[in-house]
């Protein structure tokens, strides 16, 4: 996903992605090396993530590497899918 697309990811998608992977906020923090408070702030809002474009891109990249796909419908709806990937189970 490119930087512009990463900025489209919503807080709801981030929460859903973590839930699909069964990752705590602390686990995502460890994998991204971003502060837990930064991630919590991003998840607490409605709509786009409240973080820098670089941080959003990093979070999205880590979640995608674990098998998450961020999807965007033409009707404005957004969601996440989980695909099996070697990194989703190997790094647990």
N, CA, C and O of each residue as an XYZ file, in Angstrom:
368
protein
N       0.858     -1.177      0.000
C       0.000      0.000      0.000
C       0.897      1.230      0.000
O       1.883      1.293      0.733
N       0.552      2.184     -0.810
C       1.377      3.391     -0.863
C       0.994      4.350      0.267
O       0.016      4.131      0.981
N       1.774      5.397      0.410
C       1.597      6.349      1.513
C       0.215      6.995      1.492
O      -0.405      7.148      2.544
N      -0.272      7.372      0.329
C      -1.590      8.005      0.237
C      -2.687      7.045      0.686
O      -3.626      7.452      1.371
N      -2.574      5.777      0.305
C      -3.569      4.787      0.718
C      -3.491      4.521      2.220
O      -4.518      4.325      2.869
N      -2.294      4.512      2.765
C      -2.135      4.286      4.204
C      -2.827      5.384      5.000
O      -3.326      5.137      6.098
N      -2.859      6.583      4.456
C      -3.522      7.690      5.140
C      -5.042      7.564      5.108
O      -5.733      8.269      5.843
N      -5.571      6.678      4.270
C      -7.016      6.431      4.211
C      -7.474      5.462      5.286
O      -8.666      5.399      5.587
N      -6.562      4.714      5.865
C      -6.914      3.719      6.878
C      -7.538      4.421      8.073
O      -7.070      5.471      8.513
N      -8.610      3.817      8.592
C      -9.343      4.416      9.699
C      -8.988      3.749     11.026
O      -8.405      2.666     11.069
N      -9.354      4.425     12.085
C      -9.142      3.882     13.428
C      -9.903      2.570     13.594
O      -9.400      1.641     14.226
N     -11.095      2.484     13.041
C     -11.883      1.249     13.122
C     -11.164      0.095     12.424
O     -11.160     -1.033     12.917
N     -10.563      0.385     11.285
C      -9.808     -0.653     10.578
C      -8.607     -1.102     11.397
O      -8.296     -2.292     11.444
N      -7.937     -0.166     12.038
C      -6.781     -0.508     12.867
C      -7.212     -1.414     14.021
O      -6.561     -2.423     14.293
N      -8.295     -1.062     14.694
C      -8.792     -1.888     15.791
C      -9.178     -3.278     15.292
O      -8.865     -4.285     15.927
N      -9.856     -3.322     14.152
C     -10.280     -4.602     13.586
C      -9.088     -5.461     13.171
O      -9.091     -6.676     13.370
N      -8.078     -4.830     12.600
C      -6.883     -5.567     12.176
C      -6.189     -6.207     13.382
O      -5.791     -7.371     13.336
N      -6.052     -5.432     14.458
C      -5.434     -5.992     15.667
C      -6.262     -7.149     16.206
O      -5.713     -8.161     16.642
N      -7.585     -7.000     16.177
C      -8.464     -8.055     16.683
C      -8.329     -9.330     15.844
O      -8.281    -10.431     16.392
N      -8.267     -9.182     14.522
C      -8.115    -10.357     13.660
C      -6.816    -11.108     13.939
O      -6.767    -12.336     13.864
N      -5.780    -10.362     14.256
C      -4.477    -10.971     14.545
C      -4.347    -11.400     16.001
O      -3.394    -12.080     16.378
N      -5.327    -10.989     16.818
C      -5.275    -11.240     18.256
C      -4.036    -10.604     18.886
O      -3.385    -11.191     19.751
N      -3.730     -9.399     18.435
C      -2.593     -8.634     18.955
C      -3.087     -7.587     19.938
O      -4.091     -6.919     19.692
N      -2.403     -7.449     21.017
C      -2.677     -6.360     21.952
C      -2.061     -5.080     21.395
O      -1.280     -5.107     20.444
N      -2.430     -3.966     22.008
C      -1.785     -2.712     21.641
C      -0.295     -2.772     21.901
O       0.502     -2.225     21.139
N       0.078     -3.441     22.985
C       1.497     -3.576     23.323
C       2.245     -4.378     22.263
O       3.400     -4.085     21.955
N       1.580     -5.395     21.704
C       2.217     -6.200     20.660
C       2.444     -5.370     19.403
O       3.512     -5.437     18.796
N       1.453     -4.597     19.017
C       1.629     -3.736     17.839
C       2.699     -2.688     18.105
O       3.486     -2.358     17.218
N       2.729     -2.177     19.303
C       3.761     -1.210     19.683
C       5.152     -1.830     19.556
O       6.076     -1.202     19.040
N       5.288     -3.054     20.027
C       6.581     -3.747     19.958
C       7.002     -3.959     18.503
O       8.162     -3.748     18.148
N       6.067     -4.372     17.679
C       6.392     -4.684     16.286
C       6.667     -3.436     15.445
O       7.456     -3.486     14.502
N       6.023     -2.327     15.781
C       6.235     -1.092     15.016
C       7.278     -0.180     15.654
O       7.809      0.723     15.009
N       7.560     -0.429     16.920
C       8.454      0.423     17.717
C       7.894      1.840     17.885
O       8.635      2.807     18.063
N       6.572      1.929     17.823
C       5.885      3.185     18.118
C       5.371      3.118     19.546
O       5.116      2.031     20.066
N       5.221      4.253     20.171
C       4.737      4.281     21.537
C       3.309      3.775     21.641
O       2.484      4.023     20.762
N       3.027      3.063     22.722
C       1.686      2.545     22.948
C       0.672      3.682     23.017
O      -0.443      3.547     22.514
N       1.046      4.789     23.629
C       0.133      5.937     23.714
C      -0.176      6.497     22.323
O      -1.303      6.921     22.067
N       0.795      6.502     21.437
C       0.578      6.956     20.060
C      -0.462      6.077     19.372
O      -1.366      6.575     18.702
N      -0.322      4.773     19.542
C      -1.261      3.836     18.919
C      -2.647      3.944     19.538
O      -3.648      3.889     18.824
N      -2.716      4.094     20.837
C      -4.020      4.219     21.505
C      -4.749      5.479     21.055
O      -5.957      5.454     20.817
N      -4.013      6.580     20.939
C      -4.632      7.825     20.457
C      -5.186      7.628     19.046
O      -6.279      8.100     18.734
N      -4.445      6.944     18.212
C      -4.873      6.710     16.832
C      -6.144      5.866     16.789
O      -7.008      6.089     15.941
N      -6.262      4.912     17.686
C      -7.417      4.022     17.699
C      -8.648      4.647     18.342
O      -9.763      4.196     18.081
N      -8.487      5.646     19.154
C      -9.603      6.211     19.904
C     -10.504      7.113     19.085
O     -11.647      7.355     19.472
N     -10.028      7.603     17.991
C     -10.825      8.546     17.217
C     -11.650      7.807     16.170
O     -11.384      6.648     15.855
N     -12.640      8.487     15.645
C     -13.398      7.977     14.506
C     -12.777      8.574     13.251
O     -12.260      9.691     13.277
N     -12.828      7.843     12.179
C     -12.279      8.355     10.926
C     -10.810      8.038     10.783
O     -10.319      7.062     11.351
N     -10.099      8.865     10.018
C      -8.682      8.599      9.725
C      -7.831      8.525     10.996
O      -8.161      9.113     12.026
N      -6.746      7.797     10.889
C      -5.829      7.677     12.021
C      -5.269      9.043     12.386
O      -4.963      9.845     11.504
N      -5.137      9.302     13.638
C      -4.579     10.572     14.093
C      -3.090     10.457     14.321
O      -2.615     10.605     15.447
N      -2.351     10.193     13.259
C      -0.892     10.079     13.373
C      -0.262     10.574     12.086
O      -0.945     10.783     11.083
N       1.021     10.756     12.125
C       1.726     11.232     10.933
C       1.601     10.210      9.804
O       1.344      9.029     10.039
N       1.785     10.683      8.597
C       1.721      9.797      7.434
C       2.772      8.697      7.530
O       2.503      7.549      7.176
N       3.959      9.039      8.003
C       5.025      8.037      8.136
C       4.645      6.962      9.145
O       4.870      5.778      8.897
N       4.070      7.357     10.282
C       3.660      6.381     11.289
C       2.508      5.516     10.778
O       2.493      4.305     11.000
N       1.545      6.136     10.094
C       0.427      5.379      9.533
C       0.936      4.350      8.531
O       0.483      3.205      8.524
N       1.869      4.758      7.694
C       2.443      3.847      6.711
C       3.165      2.685      7.387
O       3.057      1.544      6.938
N       3.890      2.961      8.447
C       4.590      1.916      9.190
C       3.607      0.923      9.792
O       3.787     -0.287      9.655
N       2.575      1.419     10.452
C       1.572      0.552     11.076
C       0.905     -0.324     10.021
O       0.763     -1.532     10.209
N       0.501      0.281      8.924
C      -0.155     -0.469      7.852
C       0.793     -1.529      7.288
O       0.367     -2.657      7.041
N       2.044     -1.197      7.083
C       3.019     -2.149      6.545
C       3.199     -3.355      7.459
O       3.248     -4.492      6.992
N       3.297     -3.106      8.751
C       3.475     -4.201      9.711
C       2.242     -5.105      9.715
O       2.365     -6.330      9.733
N       1.058     -4.500      9.700
C      -0.166     -5.300      9.706
C      -0.335     -6.069      8.394
O      -0.786     -7.215      8.401
N       0.018     -5.457      7.292
C      -0.058     -6.159      6.009
C       0.921     -7.326      5.970
O       0.588     -8.385      5.438
N       2.110     -7.158      6.515
C       3.092     -8.241      6.549
C       2.583     -9.421      7.373
O       2.991    -10.561      7.153
N       1.694     -9.143      8.316
C       1.127    -10.199      9.153
C      -0.111    -10.834      8.514
O      -0.695    -11.759      9.079
N      -0.514    -10.341      7.337
C      -1.614    -10.958      6.613
C      -2.890    -10.150      6.533
O      -3.890    -10.644      6.011
N      -2.891     -8.928      7.031
C      -4.081     -8.081      6.978
C      -4.140     -7.363      5.639
O      -3.131     -6.862      5.142
N      -5.324     -7.322      5.071
C      -5.555     -6.532      3.854
C      -6.587     -5.459      4.191
O      -7.665     -5.764      4.700
N      -6.259     -4.229      3.912
C      -7.175     -3.108      4.112
C      -7.950     -2.921      2.821
O      -7.363     -2.806      1.745
N      -9.274     -2.892      2.931
C     -10.112     -2.777      1.739
C     -10.970     -1.523      1.836
O     -11.397     -1.113      2.915
N     -11.206     -0.935      0.676
C     -11.989      0.292      0.574
C     -13.000      0.120     -0.542
O     -12.629     -0.124     -1.690
N     -14.279      0.248     -0.209
C     -15.331      0.115     -1.197
C     -15.607      1.434     -1.885
O     -15.297      2.504     -1.362
N     -16.193      1.343     -3.061
C     -16.546      2.556     -3.806
C     -17.616      3.361     -3.087
O     -17.762      4.559     -3.330
N     -18.368      2.707     -2.199
C     -19.440      3.381     -1.473
C     -18.943      4.076     -0.205
O     -19.741      4.582      0.583
N     -17.621      4.098     -0.013
C     -17.055      4.754      1.158
C     -16.834      3.830      2.341
O     -16.246      4.236      3.344
N     -17.293      2.610      2.238
C     -17.097      1.654      3.320
C     -15.660      1.165      3.328
O     -14.999      1.092      2.292
N     -15.195      0.833      4.526
C     -13.824      0.334      4.682
C     -13.863     -0.906      5.559
O     -14.734     -1.046      6.417
N     -12.924     -1.792      5.338
C     -12.872     -3.010      6.134
C     -11.484     -3.614      6.124
O     -10.537     -3.031      5.596
N     -11.380     -4.787      6.714
C     -10.126     -5.526      6.735
C     -10.410     -6.995      6.481
O     -11.468     -7.511      6.840
N      -9.464     -7.650      5.865
C      -9.511     -9.094      5.642
C      -8.229     -9.678      6.204
O      -7.204     -8.999      6.263
N      -8.284    -10.931      6.614
C      -7.087    -11.595      7.103
C      -6.750    -12.739      6.171
O      -7.560    -13.639      5.950
N      -5.562    -12.695      5.636
C      -5.026    -13.747      4.793
C      -3.942    -14.457      5.586
O      -3.234    -13.840      6.382
N      -3.826    -15.710      5.371
C      -2.776    -16.434      6.068
C      -1.443    -16.076      5.434
O      -1.315    -16.031      4.211
N      -0.465    -15.826      6.267
C       0.873    -15.516      5.770
C       1.887    -16.118      6.731
O       1.588    -16.295      7.912
N       3.073    -16.432      6.247
C       4.075    -17.018      7.123
C       4.390    -16.152      8.327
O       4.636    -16.679      9.412
N       4.388    -14.822      8.162
C       4.775    -13.957      9.269
C       3.699    -13.839     10.335
O       3.997    -13.457     11.467
N       2.439    -14.162      9.995
C       1.371    -14.018     10.991
C       1.481    -15.072     12.077
O       1.058    -14.835     13.208
N       2.040    -16.232     11.756
C       2.174    -17.266     12.773
C       3.609    -17.397     13.271
O       3.828    -17.733     14.435
N       4.579    -17.140     12.418
C       5.979    -17.353     12.776
C       6.465    -16.385     13.840
O       7.354    -16.725     14.621
N       5.896    -15.175     13.887
C       6.406    -14.163     14.810
C       5.664    -14.084     16.127
O       5.967    -13.219     16.949
N       4.701    -14.960     16.350
C       3.928    -14.906     17.584
C       4.690    -15.411     18.762
O       4.166    -15.426     19.876
